[in-house]
């Protein structure tokens, strides 16, 4: 919060965030053996953002994409984004929902993400975070929402870096990104 408080109004064109929404169920990590267990973290995943966080996020960014929107009280919006995980087994959520104020028709990104099974099995991503999103999802978001009307790339901010998937996507696509992550272990594992 202190970082956002020091920022200017509309300092960023677009915030793409995946804030924590209470991951107490992951306090022991997930996975059957230590080799594949996803680290539970240092408690930061239970720091649920309050109204002040969302008002500051709106102040420092012109547009926002907020994952886990169904867990927060956000302004009404007719625009939204769905990530369809294309699950074949019903153990976890089949899709994730993002609120946005980017004025585009609702869009669905379809990408297999089911434990060890991923859309791109030749270039599997190592899972290091309980709510990790695939790099390809962020590349799709940047392609569809990352450009201003004049075609220039939007400046991006992420207040909860997690697995750093967004950092990899921004690096590969040459987008400007400011990001922070409170958990040093996640940060080190992601970069």
C-alpha positions in Angstrom: 0.0 0.0 0.0 2.8 2.4 0.8 4.1 2.1 -2.8 0.7 3.0 -4.3 0.3 5.9 -1.9 3.5 7.5 -3.2 2.4 7.2 -6.9 0.8 9.9 -9.0 -2.8 9.7 -10.2 -3.0 7.7 -13.5 0.7 6.8 -13.3 0.0 3.5 -15.1 -2.2 2.8 -18.1 -3.2 -0.7 -17.0 -3.2 -2.6 -13.7 -3.4 -6.4 -14.1 -3.6 -7.8 -10.6 -4.4 -11.1 -8.8 -4.9 -10.1 -5.2 -5.1 -12.7 -2.4 -8.6 -13.7 -1.3 -7.8 -15.9 1.7 -5.9 -19.0 0.8 -6.0 -20.6 4.3 -6.7 -23.9 2.6 -3.2 -23.9 1.1 -1.4 -23.3 4.4 0.2 -26.8 4.1 1.0 -26.5 0.4 -0.6 -28.6 -2.2 0.7 -31.6 -4.0 1.3 -35.3 -3.0 5.0 -35.3 -2.5 7.6 -32.7 -1.5 9.1 -32.6 -5.0 5.9 -31.3 -6.6 4.5 -29.5 -3.6 3.6 -25.8 -4.1 4.9 -23.7 -1.3 2.2 -22.3 1.1 3.9 -18.9 1.5 4.4 -16.7 4.5 0.9 -15.7 5.2 0.7 -12.9 2.6 -1.9 -14.8 0.7 -4.4 -14.2 3.5 -4.0 -10.4 3.4 -7.3 -9.7 1.7 -7.3 -6.2 0.1 -9.8 -3.7 1.5 -11.7 -0.9 -0.1 -8.8 1.4 0.3 -6.6 -0.9 -1.8 -9.1 -0.9 -4.6 -9.6 2.9 -4.5 -5.8 3.4 -4.6 -5.5 0.9 -7.5 -8.1 2.8 -9.4 -6.4 6.1 -8.6 -2.9 5.1 -9.9 -4.1 3.2 -13.0 -6.4 4.3 -15.8 -7.7 0.8 -16.5 -7.8 -2.4 -14.3 -8.1 -6.1 -14.8 -8.7 -7.8 -11.4 -8.6 -11.6 -11.1 -10.7 -13.3 -8.4 -13.3 -10.6 -8.8 -16.0 -12.9 -7.6 -14.3 -12.7 -4.1 -14.4 -8.9 -3.9 -17.0 -6.1 -3.8 -16.2 -4.1 -7.0 -18.1 -1.6 -9.0 -20.7 -2.8 -11.5 -19.1 -3.5 -14.9 -20.6 -5.0 -18.1 -17.0 -6.0 -19.1 -15.3 -9.1 -17.9 -12.7 -11.8 -18.8 -13.0 -15.5 -18.3 -10.1 -18.0 -18.2 -11.6 -21.5 -19.1 -9.1 -24.0 -17.8 -10.6 -26.8 -19.9 -10.7 -29.2 -17.0 -11.7 -32.8 -17.5 -12.0 -33.5 -13.8 -14.2 -31.5 -11.4 -11.7 -31.2 -8.5 -11.0 -27.5 -8.9 -12.6 -24.4 -10.4 -13.1 -24.9 -14.1 -12.7 -21.2 -14.8 -11.5 -18.0 -13.3 -13.2 -14.6 -13.5 -11.6 -11.2 -13.9 -13.4 -7.8 -13.5 -12.3 -5.1 -15.9 -13.2 -1.6 -16.8 -11.5 -2.0 -20.3 -14.4 -1.3 -22.6 -14.3 -4.5 -24.7 -16.9 -7.2 -25.1 -16.6 -10.1 -22.7 -13.8 -12.5 -23.7 -12.9 -16.1 -22.9 -9.3 -17.4 -22.9 -9.2 -21.2 -23.2 -6.0 -22.9 -21.9 -5.6 -26.2 -20.2 -4.2 -25.8 -16.6 -4.9 -28.9 -14.5 -2.2 -29.8 -12.1 0.6 -31.5 -14.1 -1.4 -31.2 -17.3 -0.9 -28.0 -19.2 -1.8 -26.7 -22.6 1.8 -26.7 -23.8 3.3 -29.9 -22.5 6.6 -29.3 -24.3 7.2 -26.1 -22.4 5.5 -26.8 -19.1 5.7 -24.1 -16.5 6.9 -25.1 -13.0 4.1 -24.4 -10.5 5.4 -22.4 -7.6 2.3 -20.5 -6.4 -1.2 -21.8 -5.4 -3.0 -19.3 -7.6 -0.4 -19.2 -10.4 -1.7 -18.2 -13.8 0.1 -19.4 -17.1 2.4 -17.0 -18.9 0.3 -17.5 -22.0 -2.8 -16.0 -20.2 -0.8 -12.8 -19.5 0.5 -12.7 -23.1 -3.1 -13.0 -24.3 -4.2 -10.2 -21.9 -1.4 -8.0 -23.1 -2.3 -8.7 -26.8 -6.0 -7.9 -26.2 -5.9 -5.2 -23.5 -2.3 -3.9 -23.5 -2.5 -1.3 -26.2 -3.7 2.3 -26.2 -6.0 3.5 -29.0 -3.0 5.0 -30.9 -1.4 1.5 -30.9 1.3 2.4 -28.3 1.9 -0.2 -25.5 0.3 0.6 -22.1 2.4 0.8 -19.0 1.6 -2.1 -16.7 1.5 -2.4 -12.9 0.9 -5.6 -10.8 0.7 -5.2 -7.0 0.8 -9.0 -6.3 3.5 -10.6 -8.5 3.1 -14.1 -7.1 4.8 -16.6 -9.5 5.9 -13.7 -11.8 4.1 -15.0 -14.8 3.1 -11.5 -15.8 6.8 -10.4 -15.6 7.8 -13.2 -18.0 5.0 -12.2 -20.4 5.9 -8.5 -20.3 9.6 -9.2 -20.8 8.9 -11.4 -23.8 6.5 -8.9 -25.3 8.6 -5.8 -24.3 6.0 -4.1 -22.1 7.0 -1.8 -19.3 6.0 -3.3 -16.0 6.3 -2.2 -12.4 5.6 -5.1 -10.0 6.0 -6.0 -6.4 5.7 -9.2 -4.3 5.9 -9.3 -0.5 6.9 -13.0 -0.3 10.7 -13.1 -1.0 10.6 -16.8 -1.7 8.0 -16.4 -4.5 9.9 -13.5 -5.9 13.2 -15.5 -6.0 11.5 -18.6 -7.5 9.7 -16.5 -10.1 12.7 -14.6 -11.4 
